[in-house]
């Protein structure tokens, strides 16, 4: 019998055999290699929505509780779970880690991460400075989307807004803080730790873990501490679909959320995330993503500088996270536009009681269109900087594919803003 074109290779075939021996149940799916897109999961038969496709027994799951007590006990209280697990994968004895050998061979390489994750890209493409970054590397023109980098080319960012939750913004700063703390915490206990090995295992956990809370445990305050590695289940690629996942004391079950024919790629959702988040956290983004959006926070805060008006936004829970999608802008953005020209008392009555006193829809629309145009101008500036660097910068030329990825993302971002602006006129 000839080898199918989607065959994933010997390492993945051996790992699959090992996973099934651990009690993993693969119900109509198997790992496959998709040309130009890497590994994923393929349907080996017709699958109906709602069917369980992968079941992983808890005995095969790697969690913080499965690590030796003596290893965990070394770390101070407050050390992130991800840091301790990454340290174990880096420092665990050969004998202890031998049972995971076939699984680890199936993981992506560090080079795969360096190719795909902006946090590890050269600084000429917006990457961060890490212990192994070449000396002399520093900040260049901003070519990453602002939601990832937190930086702009075309506007002066206000660096003194109130603090608020921005799950899908300033992503590199969040990654730098999380990995930096993990590195410091582990080095304090295990000073001989190698940066490249440790950061590689931290990224494995960051990109391949599943949400997990053990039996009779309360969810941790930091969601990142509720993580587990699931053999075989980590082959699923992401799609913007509903996700049907459940777990209990016995097993972790993943169910199909749509119908598949034999030979189709089978997806699971990593969550309702915009493309900038997917690119920063996982190293890819979708051509079609119903959850895609960008944020106008920095642009709006540049315009609304009055401390009193900002206080009004905060008190009424409209401070920040001003979202733009293909369909238009969110209500929070509309409310912020009204505040730019309305008397504060009229604005308060508008958001609390629905009063239209002082509301000028045409003026609001023009303000919002101006904000959207500012983002389009930023897209043009970033694209021009990228194209210039692709002509003249040897580092960028050596990383042509990464630059092309950013050009595609910037085209999407400009498309989102233009589409939202057009929706205002409808």
N, C-alpha and C positions, 0 to 999 in steps of 0.2 A: 504494500500500500504506500502511495506516495505521500510525502510530508505536506500537510496543508500550508498554503501561503501565509496563513496567520500564525503558524507555530512560533511560540515565544522564545525558543532556544533551550538548550540543555539545562542551564541553571534554573530556569523557571519551571521546567518540567519536573526536575528533581525536587524543587521546593514544593510544588503542587502535591506530589506524591507524599512528601513528608507531612504537609498540612492535613491531608486526608487521614493519614495515620494518627494524627493528634486528635481526631474526632471532628474536624471541620467537615461540614456537609455542603457540597456544591450541587445545587439543584438546577441543572440546565445551563450552567455557565462555566467558563474556563478562561484562564489568562490567554491573551492573544496580542500579537504585534500588529499595529495598524500603520501602514506605510506613511511616513512623514509625520506621524503623531505619537509614536512610541507605543508603550504598553497600555492595555486596558482589559476589559472583560467582554467576551463574546458569547452570544447565545448559542448553545449547541442543540437547541430545539425551540419550538414555539413556546413563548412564556406569556401568561396572562397577568394583567395588572392585579396586584395583591398577593401573588404567589411568593412564598419565601424562596429566595435564590441562594442565599448563603447563611449558614448558621455556624457560629463559632462557639464552642464550649468555653466556659470561664476558665477551665483548667489549661487552655492553650493561650489565654490572654496574658500579656505582660503589663503589669501595673506596678505602682510603687510598693504595693503589699507583697508582690512576688519577689522583690529584691531581698537579699539576706539582711536580717535584722542588724547584724554587726556592721554592715556597710552603711545602712541608713542612719545608724546611731552616731556616726561621725559628724553629721551636719547639724548646724545650729538651727533652732526653731526659726521658721520664716524663710528658709531656703526653698525656692520653688521646686515643686515636684519634677518639673521638666529638667531642671538643673541636676537633680539627684539621679534621675534615670539616665540622662546623658552621661553623667560621670560614671555610672555603673557600666554602661556600654563601652566606655573608654578604658576603665580600670578593672573591670571584673576579671576574675581569673579565667585562664584558658579553659579549665575544666568546667566552670560554671556556665560560660558562654558557649561551650561546644554544642549544646542542644539547639542553639539558635543558628548554627553555622549555615545551614542551607537557606534559611530565611534571610539572613544578612547578605548572602550572595545575590539574592533577588532584589535587594534595595538599590535605588539609584546611587551613582557614584558622587563623590564630591564635585567632580568636573561637571556632572549634570546640574548640580546646584549653581555652580559658578556660571554656567551657560544661561540659566533661566531666571535666577533670582536677582532683582536689582540691588539688593543690599550687598551682594558680593561682586557687582560689576565694577569695572574701573571707575575711578572718580571722574574721569572725563565723560562718563555716561551717567553720573549721578550717584555712583556707589558710595558706601560709607568707608571710613578709614578704620581698619581692624589691625590687630597685632601683626598680621602678615602682609599688610599693604605696603608696597614699595615706598621707601623714604622719598619725601618731596611731593607726594600726592596730596592734593588739596581740592577744595571746592572749585568747580568750573562753572561755566554758564549752565543754567538750569535747563535740562532737557527731559527730566522726568515730570509726569503730571503733578500738579501741586498737591493733590490728595495724597500722593505717595511721598513727595519730597518736602512738602510744607514751604516750598520756595516759589518765587515768581520772577519773571523777567520784566514784565510790562507794568507792574504796580509796586508800590512800596507797601509791604505788609505791615499791619499793625501788630506789634509784638506784645501788646499789653491788654488783650481782651480778658474778660472773666474766664475762669476755668469752667469747662463743661465737658460732658462726655462726647467724644468724637471717634466712635468706633471705626469709621471708614475714612478718616482724615489723618494727616501727619503720620503716615504709616511707618516710614523709615525711622522716625524719632522713637516710636513705640518699640520697634524691633531692636534698635540700638540700646534702648534702656533695658529691655527684657534680657537680651543676650549678654549685655554688659554686666548686669547684676548676677546672672547665672555664672558667668566666667569668674567674677570676683569672689562669689560665695564658694565656688569649687576650688579655686586657687588657694583660698585661705585654709582649706582643709587638706588639699592634695596639691602642693606647690609644684610638683613635677609634671602636672597635667600639660599635655601638648595642645596648643590652640587649635590646630587644624583637625585633629582627631575629635576633640571635644565639640567644636562648633559644628562639625559634620553630624555628630550624633544628635546634637540639639536640633539641627535642621531636619533630621529624620523624624524626630518626634513632632516638630512643628508642622510638618507637611503630611504626615501619615497617621497621626493619632486620631482616635475617636473619643467622643464624650463618654465618660464612664464614672459612675458612682457605685461603690460596692454595696452589697446587701447591708441594711440597717445603718448606712452612713448618710449623713446630711450633706447636701451639695456644698462644696467649699465656697468661701467668699469670692475667691478668684477662680473664675471658670477655667482658666488655664491649668489649674491644679486637678481638674477632673479629667484625666487623660489615660488612655490605654492604647497599646499597640495590638492590633488584631491581625493575626496571620491570615493571608489569602484575601480577606475583605479589603485590604488596602490596594488591591489592583483596580478597583472601580475608579473611573474618571468622573469628573463633575459635569453635570448638566443642570440647567435652570429648571428643575422639576421639583415637585413635592417629594419629600424624603420620608419613607416609611421605615423607621428603625426602632427597635425596641430591645430591651435587655432586662434580665432578671438574674437571680442567683445562679442559674444554670447555664444560660447561653445568651449570646448576642445575635439577633436575627435581623437581616436586611431583606426587605421585600421589594419586588418590582412595583413601580408606580405607574407603569403604562405597559401596553402590549408590545411584545417583540417577536419578530420572526427569526427563524434559525439563520445565523450569520450576522445578525445585527449586533452593534456594540450596545452593551447594557450599562446604563449610567446610574449613579447615585448623586444626590445633591450634597455639597459641602456647606450649604446654607444660602440664604438669599443675599448674595454679596454683589456689589458693583465690580466692574472689570478692573479698576485700579487696585482694589483689595485682592482680587484673584491673582493679579500679576505680582503684587508685592509679596503675598503670603505663599503662593503656590507656583509662581513662575509661568503662568499662562493666562490668557483671557479668551472669552467667547466672542465669536463673530455676531451671534444673536444672543442677547442676554436681557430678559425682561426686567431684571433687577439692576441694570446698569444705570448709573447716575453720576453727576459731579456736584460739587458744592460751591456755593457762592459766598461762603462766610467771610473770607478775607476781603473780597470785593465790597461786600455790604458794610463790613466794619470800617472800611476805608472811607465810606460815605457817611455813615451814621457815627459821628464822633462825639456827640453830646453825651456827657456822663448821665444826665437825667433821662435821656431817651434810651440809652442802653440799660439803665436801671428798670425802666418800664418793660423792656423786652424780657429782662431776667425775672422780674416779679410776676409777669404773666406767662412765664414758661415758653417764650418765643425767642429765646436767645440762642442763636447758632443752629447749625445743621439745616441750612437752606438748600434744598435739594432741587436739582434740575434733571428731568428725564426726557426721553424722546417725546412724551406726551405733553410736557409743559413744566411749569414750576409748581412747587408744593405751596400749600396754603400759608405756611410759615413765611415763605418769601413774599407772598402777596401782602401779608400783614406788615412785614418789615418795610415794604415799599410805601405803604400808607403812612407809617410813622415818620418817614422822611419829610413829609410836607404837612401833616395834620397837627393840630394842637393836641397836646398830650391828653387833655381831658376828653376830647372828641375821639381820639384813638382808643382810649380805654373803654369808652362806651361802645365803640364799634366792636372790639374783641370780646367784651364781656356780655353785652346786651344785644348785639346785632344792629346797633344804630348805624345809619348811613350818613349822619350829619358830618360834613366835611370831607366825605369820600369823593374822589375824582378818579373815575375808572381810567379815563384817557391818560391822566398824569401818572397813575400807577403803572399802566402798561408801558409808557415811555421810559419810566425809571427802570423797570425790569428789563426792557429791551436793551437799555444802556449797559446794565450789568452783564447781560448775556454777550453783548458785543465786546465788552472788556475781556471776557473769557476767550472769545474768538480771536481777539488780538493777541492774547497770550499764546494760543495755539499756533498762530502764524509765526510769532517770535521764536517759539521753541523749535518749530519745523525748520525755520531759516537757520537757527544755530546748529541744528543737527546736520542739515545738508552742508553747511560750511565746514563743520568738523569732519564730515565724511570725505570732503575734498582735501583737507589740509592736515588733519590730526592723525598721526600714525597709529595711536592707540585705538581711536575710533575706527580707523580703516581695518585694523586687525580684529575688530569686533563688529563687523558689518551687519551680521544677522541681528544682533541686539539693537543696533540703530534702526534697522528696518522694522523691528517689532515696535519700537517707540513711534516711528512714523505712522504705522497702522493705528496705534492707540490714539495718537493725536488727531488723526483723521476722524476716528470715532467720536472723540470729545467735541470737536468742532461740529460734527454732524448732530450730536445731541443738543448743543446750544442753538444751532440754526433751526432744528426741528421745533424746539421749545419756543423760539421766537415766532416762528410761523404759526404755531398753535394759538398764540395770543391773538392773532388777527382773525381767527375763525369764529 
